[in-house]
Amino acid sequence: MSKKHLPVFGVGPLCALSMLFFFLIGVLLHHFGFLSSGRAKVLRVPFILAGLLMIALGVYIWVQAVLVSKIDRAVLENQLVTTGIYSYVRNPVYSAIAIALSGAAMLFSNFWLLILMPVFWLDITVWMKNTEEKWLKERYGKPYEDYCLKVNRCIPWFPRKNK
């Protein structure tokens, strides 16, 4: 790679905007009654509680990824971050946004809006596979490839053990 470091924001703003676009489409469809068959009147309280929990989890993951891990500094210093929240998910900033938006969608208590969760996962996957993962592989090579074998792209989970 010819640049001194990777872009600090990468494709993040575009990925976040595309998730926000899908979220807003879902909310508008709900608002105008196109998704009325999915309203969960009986499960309204559990939906809202789960939504609030997911929003809080999204905020927590974002804080861990951006503020605690100081990812902007690591990018500027050409360091591959694989510790902290990055040991549970390779793209925690995007995951945090997807989790928080999924939680916000749950506040509407509509089963149809649950479709947004796999849409967000697919959105992150497409953006990352076609941009940042290629950049990171080119920049860091085998250490990044090994990291990819252990840690999920966008669903936070415990790292896999070496075989």
Beta strands, then each sheet from edge to edge (+ up, - down):
end
